[in-house]
Amino acid sequence: MRLVISARSYSEQKGGHMVLHKLAAVLLEQGFDAWLRPDTPGNWHINPLLRTQVTYESQPDDVVIYHTSINGNPWGASRIIRWMLYRWAP
């Protein structure tokens, strides 16, 4: 089972994009089979300082992590997780 994270191109100007790329790197470091998958075709970048893997297709047993800005289940995954970046303030 892979964890496939739908991610936009890495940008130091976008905190949400940075966090998803970091999430993939941390999961990989912890021993999970974690992958980034571009959410849109075209010019797409990763952070060269992070150890990440990239895939362009889903497998039937993948768990796909979609950002909440992505509607539905565009890749037709059987198992999905919604990622929401939220600022907690006590």
C-alpha positions in Angstrom: 0.0 0.0 0.0 1.3 3.4 -1.0 0.4 6.8 0.3 0.1 9.1 -2.7 -0.2 12.8 -2.0 -1.8 15.0 -4.6 0.4 18.0 -4.6 0.8 21.2 -6.5 4.2 22.3 -7.7 6.6 23.2 -4.9 6.7 26.9 -4.1 8.4 28.7 -1.2 5.7 31.3 -1.6 2.9 28.9 -0.8 2.8 27.4 2.7 0.2 24.7 1.8 2.3 23.5 -1.1 5.4 23.4 1.1 3.7 21.4 3.8 2.4 18.7 1.4 5.9 18.2 0.0 7.4 18.1 3.5 4.6 15.6 4.5 5.8 13.2 1.8 9.4 13.5 2.9 8.6 12.9 6.5 6.4 9.9 5.8 9.2 8.4 3.6 11.7 9.0 6.4 9.4 7.2 8.8 9.3 4.1 6.6 6.0 4.7 4.7 5.8 4.1 1.0 4.9 7.8 0.3 4.7 9.4 -3.1 3.9 12.9 -4.5 1.7 13.0 -7.5 1.3 16.3 -9.5 -2.4 17.4 -9.3 -2.1 19.2 -12.6 0.0 18.4 -15.7 2.7 20.8 -16.9 5.6 22.6 -15.3 5.9 20.9 -11.9 8.7 21.2 -9.3 9.8 19.4 -6.2 12.1 20.8 -3.4 15.5 19.4 -4.2 16.4 19.5 -0.5 13.7 17.0 0.4 13.9 13.3 -0.2 10.7 12.6 -2.1 9.4 10.1 -4.7 7.1 11.2 -7.6 4.5 9.1 -9.4 2.2 9.9 -12.3 -0.4 7.2 -11.8 -2.3 5.5 -9.1 -2.5 1.8 -8.2 -5.6 0.1 -6.9 -4.4 -0.3 -3.3 -3.2 3.3 -2.9 -4.4 5.6 -0.2 -4.6 9.0 -1.9 -4.3 12.2 0.1 -6.2 15.1 -1.5 -6.0 18.7 -0.5 -9.4 20.0 0.5 -9.3 22.3 -2.6 -9.6 19.3 -4.8 -13.3 18.3 -5.4 -14.4 14.7 -5.4 -12.0 11.8 -6.1 -10.6 12.7 -9.6 -8.3 9.6 -9.6 -11.0 7.2 -8.6 -9.1 5.9 -5.6 -10.9 3.4 -3.4 -9.4 5.0 -0.2 -8.9 8.7 0.2 -7.9 11.2 3.0 -8.6 14.9 2.9 -5.8 17.2 3.9 -6.7 20.5 5.5 -4.0 22.9 6.6 -5.4 24.9 9.5 -3.9 27.4 11.9 -4.8 26.5 15.5 -5.0 29.4 18.0 -5.7 28.7 21.7 
